[in-house]
């Protein structure tokens, strides 16, 4: 299995921590950065090839990767030259050449315990499976999802009105079988539109869901964190410090 990790952003909401270091190099436990946590988690889940898409601080990330190889994973990098002016739809499009067979797509700011990846990979095979979680209240920054009674994706986006919301995307998607071709074809169509520079790749998944069944895998009850702000980072660090040797791995 292959994974594509989107780590092109600086993480401006984490300034001044990201003045020089990109978000993916911020430490989360015992000096290990977000990217290191992700790669080790992917390796334990059976992923043996990873493409990390870089932008801000690319040289620093490449140096860290060279100095900290993860056993069992062949790791490559790809530079997104549009990272200063685009959101992650374009970052995905830049990486489309690595999406010819089954792969996982992972946001560069999401960390999770091993059971999260297990649950996604153990879900019934489907072209596209979006990992989702559930909570009592959602805010404007959550990537919200609307579901049908069988748990299939009806819509996904931060814009979804509260009555439609049945969960949130955690930033992990599996593409299998016909899914990679379906996704890359939709990416090619999307980048032809001017608004693509300011859209997320999940807007493409949303468009696919209007015509093709997109499945979801619930990770309710499992540990994961998205790190967008200093509070998010501090919370993840506290969680992992408290768990100590029992940290979710």
C-alpha positions as CSV (number, residue, x, y, z in Angstrom):
1,X,0.0,0.0,0.0
2,X,1.1,3.5,-0.8
3,X,0.4,6.8,1.0
4,X,0.5,10.4,-0.1
5,X,1.0,12.9,2.7
6,X,0.1,16.5,2.0
7,X,2.7,18.6,3.9
8,X,3.2,21.7,1.7
9,X,1.8,24.3,4.0
10,X,3.6,26.5,6.5
11,X,0.9,26.5,9.1
12,X,0.4,30.2,9.5
13,X,-2.0,29.8,12.4
14,X,0.8,28.2,14.3
15,X,3.1,31.3,14.0
16,X,5.6,32.1,15.5
17,X,6.4,28.3,15.8
18,X,6.4,28.1,12.0
19,X,8.5,31.1,11.1
20,X,11.2,28.7,9.8
21,X,9.9,25.2,10.4
22,X,6.8,24.0,8.5
23,X,4.0,22.6,10.5
24,X,4.9,19.0,9.8
25,X,8.2,19.4,11.7
26,X,6.6,20.6,14.9
27,X,7.3,18.1,17.7
28,X,4.4,16.2,19.2
29,X,6.1,13.6,21.5
30,X,9.7,13.3,22.8
31,X,11.0,15.5,20.0
32,X,9.3,13.5,17.2
33,X,7.6,15.8,14.7
34,X,4.1,15.3,13.2
35,X,5.6,13.8,10.0
36,X,7.7,11.3,12.0
37,X,4.6,10.2,13.9
38,X,2.7,9.8,10.7
39,X,5.4,7.8,8.9
40,X,5.8,5.4,11.8
41,X,2.1,4.9,12.1
42,X,1.8,4.2,8.4
43,X,4.7,1.7,8.6
44,X,3.0,-0.2,11.4
45,X,-0.2,-0.3,9.3
46,X,1.6,-2.0,6.4
47,X,2.3,1.0,4.2
48,X,5.6,0.6,2.5
49,X,5.8,3.5,0.1
50,X,5.1,7.2,1.0
51,X,5.2,10.3,-1.1
52,X,5.4,13.5,1.0
53,X,4.3,16.6,-1.0
54,X,6.3,19.6,0.2
55,X,6.2,23.4,-0.2
56,X,7.2,25.7,2.7
57,X,10.5,24.7,4.2
58,X,11.0,21.8,1.8
59,X,14.8,21.7,2.3
60,X,14.3,21.4,6.1
61,X,11.8,18.5,5.7
62,X,14.0,16.7,3.2
63,X,17.0,17.0,5.6
64,X,14.9,15.7,8.5
65,X,13.7,12.7,6.3
66,X,17.3,11.9,5.3
67,X,18.5,11.9,8.9
68,X,15.5,9.9,10.2
69,X,14.6,7.1,7.9
70,X,11.7,4.9,8.9
71,X,12.4,1.2,8.7
72,X,10.1,-0.5,6.1
73,X,9.1,2.6,4.3
74,X,10.5,3.9,1.0
75,X,9.9,7.7,1.3
76,X,10.0,10.1,-1.6
77,X,9.3,13.8,-1.8
78,X,7.6,16.1,-4.4
79,X,7.7,19.9,-4.4
80,X,4.5,21.9,-5.0
81,X,5.7,25.1,-6.6
82,X,2.2,26.7,-6.1
83,X,2.1,26.2,-2.3
84,X,2.2,30.0,-1.6
85,X,-0.9,30.6,-3.6
86,X,-3.0,27.5,-3.5
87,X,-4.9,25.2,-1.1
88,X,-4.5,21.4,-1.1
89,X,-6.6,20.6,-4.1
90,X,-3.6,21.8,-6.2
91,X,-1.2,20.0,-4.0
92,X,-3.1,16.8,-4.8
93,X,-3.1,17.6,-8.4
94,X,0.7,18.0,-8.4
95,X,1.0,14.5,-6.9
96,X,-1.5,12.9,-9.3
97,X,1.3,10.8,-10.9
98,X,1.7,8.8,-7.7
99,X,-2.0,8.0,-7.6
100,X,-2.2,5.3,-10.3
101,X,-2.9,2.4,-7.9
102,X,-4.4,1.9,-4.4
103,X,-3.3,4.6,-2.0
104,X,-4.1,6.5,1.2
105,X,-4.3,10.3,1.2
106,X,-3.4,11.9,4.5
107,X,-3.4,15.6,5.6
108,X,0.0,16.7,6.9
109,X,-1.5,17.8,10.2
110,X,-3.4,14.7,11.3
111,X,-2.1,12.2,13.7
112,X,-3.9,9.2,15.0
113,X,-3.5,5.9,16.9
114,X,-2.9,2.8,14.9
115,X,-6.5,1.5,15.3
116,X,-7.7,4.4,13.1
117,X,-5.7,3.2,10.1
118,X,-6.7,-0.4,10.8
119,X,-10.3,0.6,10.8
120,X,-10.0,2.4,7.4
121,X,-8.1,-0.5,5.8
122,X,-10.4,-3.1,7.3
123,X,-13.5,-1.4,5.9
124,X,-15.3,-3.1,3.1
125,X,-13.4,-2.4,-0.1
126,X,-14.7,0.6,-2.0
127,X,-13.4,3.0,-4.6
128,X,-13.3,5.8,-2.0
129,X,-13.5,5.5,1.8
130,X,-13.4,8.7,3.9
131,X,-12.5,8.4,7.6
132,X,-15.0,10.2,9.8
133,X,-15.6,10.9,13.4
134,X,-18.6,12.2,15.3
135,X,-19.2,14.8,18.1
136,X,-22.0,16.7,19.7
137,X,-21.2,20.1,18.1
138,X,-19.4,21.2,15.0
139,X,-17.8,24.6,14.3
140,X,-17.2,26.5,11.1
141,X,-13.7,25.1,10.7
142,X,-14.7,21.4,10.8
143,X,-14.7,19.6,7.5
144,X,-18.3,18.4,8.0
145,X,-20.0,15.4,6.3
146,X,-23.6,14.5,5.5
147,X,-24.5,10.8,5.3
148,X,-27.3,8.7,4.1
149,X,-28.9,6.0,6.4
150,X,-26.3,3.5,5.2
151,X,-23.4,5.7,6.1
152,X,-22.5,6.7,2.5
153,X,-21.3,10.2,1.9
154,X,-23.9,12.6,0.5
155,X,-21.8,15.8,0.9
156,X,-18.6,17.1,2.5
157,X,-17.5,20.6,3.2
158,X,-17.1,23.3,5.9
159,X,-20.2,25.0,4.4
160,X,-22.7,22.3,5.4
161,X,-25.6,23.6,7.5
162,X,-26.0,22.1,10.9
163,X,-29.2,20.1,10.2
164,X,-27.3,18.1,7.5
165,X,-24.2,17.3,9.5
166,X,-23.6,13.7,10.5
167,X,-19.9,13.8,11.3
168,X,-16.5,15.3,10.2
169,X,-13.7,14.2,8.1
170,X,-10.4,13.5,10.0
171,X,-8.2,14.0,7.0
172,X,-7.6,10.4,5.9
173,X,-9.1,8.9,2.7
174,X,-8.5,5.5,1.1
175,X,-8.7,5.1,-2.7
176,X,-8.8,1.5,-4.0
177,X,-9.8,-0.3,-7.2
178,X,-11.4,2.3,-9.5
179,X,-11.0,5.0,-6.9
180,X,-7.5,6.3,-7.9
181,X,-8.6,6.8,-11.6
182,X,-11.9,8.3,-10.5
183,X,-10.1,10.8,-8.2
184,X,-7.3,11.8,-10.5
185,X,-9.8,12.3,-13.4
186,X,-11.9,14.6,-11.2
187,X,-8.8,16.5,-10.1
188,X,-7.9,17.1,-13.7
189,X,-11.4,18.5,-14.3
190,X,-11.2,20.6,-11.1
191,X,-7.9,22.4,-11.9
192,X,-9.4,23.8,-15.1
193,X,-11.6,26.0,-13.0
194,X,-10.2,29.3,-11.6
195,X,-11.5,28.6,-8.1
196,X,-9.4,25.5,-7.9
197,X,-6.5,27.5,-6.4
198,X,-8.5,28.2,-3.3
199,X,-10.3,24.8,-2.8
200,X,-9.6,21.7,-0.8
201,X,-9.3,18.3,-2.4
202,X,-12.4,17.2,-0.5
203,X,-14.4,19.5,-2.7
204,X,-13.5,17.0,-5.5
205,X,-14.6,14.1,-3.3
206,X,-17.8,16.0,-2.7
207,X,-18.4,16.3,-6.5
208,X,-17.7,12.6,-7.0
209,X,-20.2,11.7,-4.3
210,X,-23.0,13.4,-6.3
211,X,-22.6,10.7,-9.0
212,X,-20.8,7.7,-7.4
213,X,-21.1,6.0,-4.1
214,X,-18.5,7.2,-1.6
215,X,-18.2,5.2,1.5
216,X,-17.1,6.3,5.0
217,X,-15.4,4.5,7.9
218,X,-16.2,5.7,11.4
219,X,-13.4,6.0,13.9
220,X,-15.7,6.9,16.8
221,X,-14.0,6.3,20.1
222,X,-10.5,6.3,18.7
223,X,-7.7,8.8,19.3
224,X,-6.8,11.3,16.6
225,X,-5.9,15.0,16.5
226,X,-5.8,17.6,13.7
227,X,-3.1,20.3,14.5
228,X,-4.0,23.7,13.2
229,X,-3.3,26.0,16.1
230,X,-1.0,26.4,19.2
231,X,-3.9,25.0,21.3
232,X,-4.2,22.0,19.1
233,X,-0.5,21.3,19.3
234,X,-0.4,21.8,23.1
235,X,-3.4,19.5,23.5
236,X,-1.8,16.7,21.4
237,X,1.4,17.0,23.3
238,X,-0.5,16.8,26.6
239,X,-2.4,13.8,25.4
240,X,0.7,11.9,24.4
241,X,2.7,12.9,27.5
242,X,-0.1,11.7,29.7
243,X,-0.3,8.4,27.9
244,X,3.5,7.9,28.2
245,X,4.5,4.4,27.3
246,X,0.8,3.7,26.5
247,X,0.7,6.4,23.8
248,X,-1.6,5.4,21.0
249,X,0.6,3.6,18.5
